[in-house]
Amino acid sequence: MGERGRGPSKGTTGERKLISVNRRARHDYEIGEVFEAGIVLKGTEVKSLRSGNANLKDSYGEIQGEQILLLGAHIPPYEPASRANHDPLRPRVLLLRKREIRYLVGKVAEKGLTLVPLSLYFRGGKVKVELALARGKKLYDKREDQKRKIAERETLAALKMRK
């Protein structure tokens, strides 16, 4: 739709409607490159997500063959669909381009890198996952980050008191 006055094609841009954020990921990992991936879902999963239910706390990405799976993500059952509901912890296929998958396979083969989902959101009516290449932090790194955040908070509080 490159014609003048038409606007972008459906689904390519749009606002993000946040569903869930994995706060532990930024605490436990040094975040490297970030990718946006689609996700293969069942109808009851999408309905459950539309009501704002999801938990990415202990989830991670795993490469199996030519595809990437999201494991450990909890999408609770959709209450009105009693019999036709989904398994809340089932593995879900992530949709990325082949060259991105090959790139991630090479990077994950490096020592210490893993795939961590940062957030789950709607964009253009589709559910997307923000997936990051991450390296685990050591305990002393976490302590340093915590000290830095406390110092920043104290600085901001001191500046507010001056005004």
Helices and strands as residue ranges (DSSP letters): E 16-21, H 23-28, E 29-39, H 43-50, E 60-64, E 67-71, E 92-95, H 98-109, E 113-123, E 126-136, H 139-162
